[in-house]
């Protein structure tokens, strides 16, 4: 299945339920990659949700890369200065949407980002942490597309990641707040 991805340096670790061998653990430059696949070329509404545990050491190094689609389509990262989630999209009037909730410090957090493309009027970019809305912004424009792969974890020395990611889900629609609360349980 091409959607499983290929791991580079990652290992299997304990998840948030203390189930051994149930999540992906990432070292400084480790990542999982899914080659360019049209299923992830989003042009309309979409949602990305996952569980993440950021290592305390990672917080000292800088920004962390959780999920990326090339350099210019969409990215979900951790801001290095505040340990908050950043939802970056190219082509929209607001490129960076930064959350307020801290997701650092070796605890598990459920992160969901939603791009809700409106048929008329402004669209929205929203970040949820642990099933609760953290921040939401109105945006205009169209998402930039690329032929890059989908990547989980480090994108190199400038955007590393040390920690664990588990239960990634990607939907080609904007999940409602109730649906996000359900997947965050």
C-alpha positions, 0 to 999 in steps of 0.5 A: 500500500503506497499510503504506508510510507517508507521510514528512514531512521524511525523506530517503533515506540510506546504510544499514549496508552503505554502500548509498546510497538504502537507509535513511530519514534523519530530521532533528530533527522528521522522521517517517514515519506510517502512518494508523490501521490495525488491523494494528498494534492489538496485543492479544497477543504481538508483535515490533518489530525495526529497525536504527537509527543515532542521530546524536551530535547527537541524543544531546545533545538528549534522548530519541529516538522510534523507533517509536510507536503513539500516546501510550499503546499501545506505544513504542520510544524511546532514553533521553536520559540513558543512550542505552539503549532504552526499551520503553514499554507502557500497561496492563501492570504494568511500563510502562517497560522500559529496556535496558542497552546503549548505542545512541548514537554514530553506529553502527548497532544492531539493536533488537528488542522483544518482548511475549510474552503468556502464556496463564497466568502472567506475560507478558514484555517483552524488549529485544534489541540486535544479536541478544542479550537486553539485558533481560527483565521479567515483566509482568501486565495487558493492553495499552492500545489506541488509534486512533492512527497508527503513527509512525517518528521524531520525535513533536515537540519533546519526543521528537525523533529525528536519525539513520537507521532501516532494515529495520523488521519488525513481527510479531503474535507473539513471535519466539524468540531464534534468530529475532531473531538471524537477522533481526539479521544 
